[in-house]
Amino acid sequence: VALVDEIVCGDDASNVPKPAPDNILNICKKLGVLPIQTIMIGDTNADLKMALASNAGLSVAVLSGVGSRQDLSPNAHVILNSIDEVESLL
């Protein structure tokens, strides 16, 4: 996955549950980038609220998961029908 530099999973020892911003902030620190330089992609409001709480540059909702457009739109800068559309944002 050439567009992904780091992943934190729910069962990782360093994981802090969403919507806390810790996971994004820790990844940014590890990679030496500012949160504003990142894109958080998710299909739940917890994902998107984590992006907003961390001051991520872009909070992207994808509708190919569990969230609906109506549910996700308040916390998303951009809404995509599918994860396949992400590359078009770059």
C-alpha positions as CSV (number, residue, x, y, z in Angstrom):
1,V,0.0,0.0,0.0
2,A,2.1,2.8,-1.3
3,L,-0.1,5.6,0.1
4,V,0.0,4.4,3.7
5,D,3.0,5.2,5.9
6,E,1.8,3.8,9.2
7,I,-1.1,1.9,10.6
8,V,-2.3,1.5,14.2
9,C,-4.8,-1.3,14.9
10,G,-7.2,-1.7,17.8
11,D,-5.3,-4.5,19.4
12,D,-1.9,-2.7,19.2
13,A,-0.3,-2.1,22.6
14,S,0.1,1.6,21.8
15,N,-3.5,2.0,20.7
16,V,-5.7,4.7,22.4
17,P,-9.4,4.2,21.5
18,K,-11.0,6.6,19.1
19,P,-12.1,9.4,19.1
20,A,-9.1,10.4,21.2
21,P,-6.5,12.0,18.9
22,D,-3.5,10.1,20.4
23,N,-3.1,7.6,17.6
24,I,-2.8,10.2,14.9
25,L,-0.6,12.4,17.0
26,N,1.7,9.5,17.8
27,I,2.0,8.5,14.2
28,C,2.8,12.1,13.2
29,K,5.5,12.3,15.8
30,K,7.0,9.0,14.6
31,L,7.0,10.1,11.0
32,G,8.1,13.6,11.7
33,V,5.1,15.3,10.1
34,L,2.4,17.7,11.4
35,P,-1.2,16.5,11.8
36,I,-2.3,19.2,9.4
37,Q,-0.2,17.3,6.7
38,T,-2.2,14.1,7.1
39,I,-5.4,12.6,5.8
40,M,-7.6,10.4,8.0
41,I,-9.9,8.1,6.2
42,G,-12.7,6.4,8.0
43,D,-16.2,5.0,7.9
44,T,-17.3,5.9,11.4
45,N,-17.8,9.1,13.4
46,A,-15.2,7.9,15.8
47,D,-12.7,7.9,13.0
48,L,-13.7,11.3,11.8
49,K,-13.8,12.8,15.3
50,M,-10.3,11.5,15.9
51,A,-9.2,13.4,12.8
52,L,-10.8,16.6,13.9
53,A,-9.5,16.3,17.4
54,S,-5.9,15.8,16.1
55,N,-6.2,18.7,13.6
56,A,-5.6,16.4,10.7
57,G,-5.5,18.2,7.4
58,L,-8.4,16.3,5.9
59,S,-11.1,14.1,7.5
60,V,-12.4,11.8,4.7
61,A,-15.5,9.7,5.2
62,V,-16.0,6.6,3.0
63,L,-19.5,5.2,2.5
64,S,-18.3,1.7,1.6
65,G,-18.2,0.9,5.4
66,V,-20.7,1.1,8.2
67,G,-21.5,4.9,8.2
68,S,-24.1,6.7,6.1
69,R,-23.7,10.0,4.4
70,Q,-26.2,11.6,6.8
71,D,-24.4,10.2,9.9
72,L,-20.8,11.0,8.7
73,S,-21.3,14.4,7.0
74,P,-21.1,16.6,10.2
75,N,-17.5,15.4,10.9
76,A,-16.2,15.0,7.3
77,H,-14.4,17.5,5.1
78,V,-15.0,15.2,2.2
79,I,-17.3,12.2,1.6
80,L,-16.4,9.5,-0.9
81,N,-18.6,6.6,-2.1
82,S,-15.7,4.2,-1.9
83,I,-12.1,3.9,-0.6
84,D,-11.2,3.4,-4.3
85,E,-11.8,7.2,-4.8
86,V,-9.1,8.3,-2.3
87,E,-6.4,8.5,-4.8
88,S,-8.3,11.2,-6.7
89,L,-7.9,13.5,-3.7
90,L,-4.1,13.6,-3.9
